[in-house]
Amino acid sequence: MIHELRIYRCVPGRLPALLRRFDTITLKLWEKHGIRQAGFWTTVIGDSNQDLYYLLEWSSLAEREAKWAAFQSDPEWIAKRAETEKDGAIVANITNAILQPTAFSAVK
């Protein structure tokens, strides 16, 4: 099992729009594509309170590539993402890292 850490830095003031999009649109589409989330977090104390952190679970890099590509090219996702951004961009920057557990990790 590998995990993908994704960090979305929002355009100032747009974090509520991003959270709403995940809650009402994105998670349903991930379920359709078999994408598994391991959790979501916002920052209470830290560099920016405009960030969303989340983890995705993958059995392999091949699974990640196939399912993420299918999600990104889904016409429903493309249309709904555009609709949520009609008032302007929501996300200013995205970073991600693929994480592999250590031998002593509680998560394998």
TORNUGU-390546 format. One record per residue: residue in one letter; chain; x negated, y, z of N, C-alpha, C in turn. Coordinates in nm, 2 decimals. Last residue first. Layout:
BEGIN
NODE/A/A/X/Y/Z/X/Y/Z/X/Y/Z .
...
//
This chain:
BEGIN
NODE/K/A/-0.06/0.00/0.70/-0.14/-0.07/0.60/-0.09/-0.06/0.47 .
NODE/V/A/-0.10/0.20/0.98/-0.02/0.19/0.85/-0.11/0.11/0.75 .
NODE/A/A/-0.30/0.21/1.16/-0.17/0.15/1.20/-0.08/0.12/1.08 .
NODE/S/A/-0.63/0.15/1.05/-0.51/0.23/1.04/-0.39/0.15/1.09 .
NODE/F/A/-0.87/0.02/1.02/-0.81/0.04/1.16/-0.69/0.12/1.16 .
NODE/A/A/-0.94/0.03/0.76/-0.93/-0.10/0.82/-0.86/-0.09/0.96 .
NODE/T/A/-0.74/0.30/0.62/-0.87/0.25/0.66/-0.84/0.11/0.73 .
NODE/P/A/-0.54/0.34/0.32/-0.56/0.32/0.47/-0.69/0.26/0.50 .
NODE/Q/A/-0.57/0.60/0.09/-0.58/0.45/0.11/-0.61/0.43/0.26 .
NODE/L/A/-0.40/0.84/-0.09/-0.47/0.80/0.03/-0.46/0.65/0.04 .
NODE/I/A/-0.43/1.09/-0.33/-0.39/0.95/-0.31/-0.47/0.90/-0.20 .
NODE/A/A/-0.30/1.42/-0.31/-0.41/1.33/-0.29/-0.36/1.19/-0.27 .
NODE/N/A/-0.22/1.74/-0.45/-0.19/1.60/-0.41/-0.31/1.52/-0.39 .
NODE/T/A/-0.06/2.06/-0.46/-0.18/1.97/-0.45/-0.14/1.83/-0.41 .
NODE/I/A/0.09/2.32/-0.64/0.10/2.18/-0.59/-0.03/2.12/-0.58 .
NODE/N/A/0.22/2.65/-0.62/0.10/2.56/-0.63/0.14/2.42/-0.57 .
NODE/A/A/0.47/2.77/-0.61/0.35/2.85/-0.66/0.24/2.76/-0.70 .
NODE/V/A/0.80/2.70/-0.67/0.67/2.65/-0.62/0.56/2.72/-0.69 .
NODE/I/A/1.01/2.84/-0.79/1.02/2.81/-0.64/0.88/2.77/-0.59 .
NODE/A/A/1.06/3.11/-1.02/0.99/2.99/-0.98/1.01/2.97/-0.83 .
NODE/G/A/1.40/3.23/-1.07/1.25/3.24/-1.06/1.19/3.12/-1.01 .
NODE/D/A/1.66/3.17/-1.10/1.63/3.30/-1.04/1.48/3.32/-1.02 .
NODE/K/A/1.65/2.92/-1.21/1.71/3.03/-1.29/1.68/3.16/-1.23 .
NODE/E/A/1.57/2.69/-1.09/1.47/2.79/-1.10/1.52/2.91/-1.19 .
NODE/T/A/1.77/2.51/-1.09/1.73/2.56/-0.96/1.63/2.68/-0.97 .
NODE/E/A/1.77/2.45/-1.37/1.89/2.52/-1.31/1.85/2.58/-1.17 .
NODE/A/A/1.53/2.31/-1.39/1.55/2.44/-1.46/1.66/2.52/-1.40 .
NODE/R/A/1.61/2.09/-1.25/1.49/2.17/-1.20/1.50/2.31/-1.27 .
NODE/K/A/1.81/1.99/-1.41/1.84/2.04/-1.27/1.73/2.12/-1.21 .
NODE/A/A/1.67/1.92/-1.64/1.79/2.01/-1.64/1.81/2.07/-1.51 .
NODE/I/A/1.49/1.73/-1.55/1.44/1.85/-1.62/1.55/1.96/-1.62 .
NODE/W/A/1.65/1.53/-1.43/1.56/1.61/-1.35/1.52/1.74/-1.42 .
NODE/E/A/1.79/1.44/-1.67/1.86/1.50/-1.56/1.77/1.59/-1.47 .
NODE/P/A/1.58/1.34/-1.82/1.65/1.46/-1.87/1.73/1.52/-1.76 .
NODE/D/A/1.27/1.24/-1.69/1.42/1.22/-1.68/1.49/1.35/-1.72 .
NODE/S/A/1.00/1.27/-1.67/1.06/1.29/-1.81/1.21/1.26/-1.81 .
NODE/Q/A/0.95/1.23/-1.40/0.91/1.36/-1.46/0.98/1.38/-1.60 .
NODE/F/A/1.03/0.95/-1.38/1.10/1.06/-1.31/1.07/1.20/-1.37 .
NODE/A/A/0.83/0.83/-1.54/0.98/0.81/-1.57/1.06/0.92/-1.50 .
NODE/A/A/0.60/0.90/-1.40/0.62/0.94/-1.54/0.77/0.94/-1.58 .
NODE/W/A/0.64/0.77/-1.16/0.63/0.92/-1.16/0.65/0.97/-1.30 .
NODE/K/A/0.64/0.50/-1.24/0.76/0.56/-1.18/0.76/0.71/-1.18 .
NODE/A/A/0.38/0.47/-1.35/0.50/0.43/-1.43/0.62/0.50/-1.37 .
NODE/E/A/0.20/0.56/-1.15/0.20/0.61/-1.28/0.33/0.59/-1.36 .
NODE/R/A/0.27/0.39/-0.93/0.28/0.53/-0.92/0.29/0.60/-1.06 .
NODE/E/A/0.20/0.13/-1.03/0.34/0.16/-1.00/0.36/0.32/-0.99 .
NODE/A/A/-0.07/0.18/-1.05/0.00/0.15/-1.17/0.15/0.17/-1.15 .
NODE/L/A/-0.16/0.20/-0.79/-0.16/0.32/-0.88/-0.08/0.30/-1.01 .
NODE/S/A/0.08/0.03/-0.58/-0.04/0.04/-0.66/-0.04/0.17/-0.74 .
NODE/S/A/0.29/0.08/-0.41/0.23/-0.05/-0.40/0.09/-0.05/-0.47 .
NODE/W/A/0.34/0.39/-0.24/0.32/0.31/-0.37/0.26/0.18/-0.34 .
NODE/E/A/0.52/0.64/-0.09/0.46/0.51/-0.07/0.45/0.44/-0.21 .
NODE/L/A/0.45/0.99/-0.02/0.52/0.89/-0.10/0.44/0.76/-0.08 .
NODE/L/A/0.49/1.26/0.20/0.42/1.14/0.16/0.51/1.05/0.08 .
NODE/Y/A/0.47/1.62/0.20/0.54/1.49/0.20/0.45/1.38/0.16 .
NODE/Y/A/0.51/1.95/0.30/0.42/1.84/0.29/0.51/1.71/0.29 .
NODE/L/A/0.56/2.28/0.20/0.62/2.15/0.23/0.52/2.04/0.20 .
NODE/D/A/0.49/2.61/0.32/0.45/2.49/0.26/0.54/2.37/0.29 .
NODE/Q/A/0.52/2.86/0.44/0.58/2.84/0.31/0.54/2.71/0.24 .
NODE/N/A/0.37/2.91/0.65/0.50/2.86/0.68/0.58/2.85/0.55 .
NODE/S/A/0.02/2.85/0.66/0.14/2.91/0.59/0.27/2.84/0.63 .
NODE/D/A/-0.16/2.76/0.86/-0.20/2.86/0.77/-0.08/2.93/0.70 .
NODE/G/A/0.03/2.70/1.16/-0.07/2.67/1.06/-0.09/2.78/0.97 .
NODE/I/A/0.31/2.56/1.30/0.19/2.64/1.33/0.09/2.60/1.23 .
NODE/V/A/0.50/2.45/1.13/0.55/2.53/1.24/0.43/2.62/1.28 .
NODE/T/A/0.56/2.35/0.80/0.46/2.40/0.90/0.52/2.48/1.00 .
NODE/T/A/0.74/2.05/0.73/0.72/2.19/0.71/0.62/2.23/0.82 .
NODE/W/A/0.75/1.72/0.59/0.72/1.81/0.70/0.71/1.95/0.65 .
NODE/F/A/0.88/1.39/0.52/0.86/1.53/0.48/0.84/1.62/0.60 .
NODE/G/A/0.81/1.04/0.44/0.84/1.15/0.53/0.81/1.29/0.47 .
NODE/A/A/0.79/0.85/0.25/0.76/0.81/0.38/0.78/0.93/0.48 .
NODE/Q/A/0.99/0.76/-0.03/0.92/0.86/0.05/0.90/0.81/0.19 .
NODE/R/A/0.97/0.58/-0.33/0.99/0.57/-0.19/0.92/0.68/-0.11 .
NODE/I/A/1.14/0.55/-0.63/1.03/0.62/-0.56/1.07/0.62/-0.42 .
NODE/G/A/1.33/0.44/-0.81/1.26/0.35/-0.72/1.14/0.42/-0.65 .
NODE/H/A/1.49/0.61/-0.96/1.36/0.56/-1.02/1.28/0.47/-0.93 .
NODE/K/A/1.70/0.66/-0.79/1.73/0.60/-0.92/1.60/0.54/-0.98 .
NODE/E/A/1.56/0.79/-0.58/1.62/0.66/-0.56/1.65/0.59/-0.69 .
NODE/W/A/1.49/1.02/-0.72/1.38/0.93/-0.68/1.44/0.79/-0.65 .
NODE/L/A/1.74/1.13/-0.74/1.67/1.09/-0.86/1.56/1.00/-0.83 .
NODE/K/A/1.79/1.19/-0.47/1.88/1.10/-0.54/1.82/1.05/-0.67 .
NODE/L/A/1.59/1.37/-0.41/1.59/1.24/-0.35/1.68/1.14/-0.42 .
NODE/T/A/1.66/1.60/-0.58/1.54/1.52/-0.60/1.54/1.38/-0.54 .
NODE/I/A/1.91/1.71/-0.48/1.89/1.66/-0.62/1.77/1.56/-0.62 .
NODE/T/A/1.94/1.78/-0.22/2.06/1.76/-0.30/2.04/1.70/-0.43 .
NODE/D/A/1.69/1.79/-0.10/1.80/1.74/-0.02/1.92/1.70/-0.12 .
NODE/F/A/1.53/1.93/-0.29/1.50/1.80/-0.24/1.62/1.73/-0.18 .
NODE/R/A/1.67/2.18/-0.29/1.66/2.10/-0.41/1.62/1.95/-0.38 .
NODE/R/A/1.64/2.27/-0.03/1.78/2.24/-0.08/1.77/2.15/-0.20 .
NODE/L/A/1.37/2.31/-0.03/1.42/2.21/0.07/1.56/2.17/0.02 .
NODE/L/A/1.35/2.52/-0.22/1.29/2.39/-0.24/1.34/2.28/-0.15 .
NODE/A/A/1.50/2.72/-0.09/1.55/2.67/-0.22/1.48/2.53/-0.25 .
NODE/P/A/1.34/2.77/0.14/1.47/2.71/0.16/1.53/2.66/0.02 .
NODE/L/A/1.10/2.87/0.01/1.10/2.74/0.08/1.24/2.69/0.10 .
NODE/R/A/1.09/3.13/-0.09/1.16/3.03/-0.17/1.16/2.89/-0.11 .
NODE/G/A/0.93/3.32/0.04/1.08/3.33/0.05/1.16/3.22/-0.01 .
NODE/P/A/0.67/3.31/-0.20/0.72/3.36/-0.07/0.87/3.38/-0.07 .
NODE/V/A/0.66/2.99/-0.35/0.66/3.14/-0.38/0.72/3.20/-0.25 .
NODE/C/A/0.51/2.73/-0.16/0.62/2.80/-0.23/0.59/2.94/-0.26 .
NODE/R/A/0.31/2.46/-0.21/0.31/2.60/-0.16/0.41/2.68/-0.23 .
NODE/Y/A/0.34/2.13/-0.14/0.39/2.23/-0.22/0.39/2.37/-0.15 .
NODE/I/A/0.15/1.85/-0.14/0.17/1.97/-0.07/0.22/2.08/-0.17 .
NODE/R/A/0.15/1.50/-0.10/0.18/1.61/-0.19/0.21/1.74/-0.10 .
NODE/L/A/-0.01/1.20/-0.07/0.02/1.33/0.00/0.04/1.44/-0.10 .
NODE/E/A/0.07/0.88/-0.12/0.04/1.00/-0.19/0.08/1.12/-0.11 .
NODE/H/A/-0.06/0.57/-0.02/0.03/0.68/0.00/-0.02/0.80/-0.08 .
NODE/I/A/-0.06/0.22/-0.09/-0.13/0.35/-0.09/-0.02/0.45/-0.06 .
NODE/M/A/-0.09/-0.12/0.00/0.00/0.00/0.00/-0.09/0.12/0.00 .
//
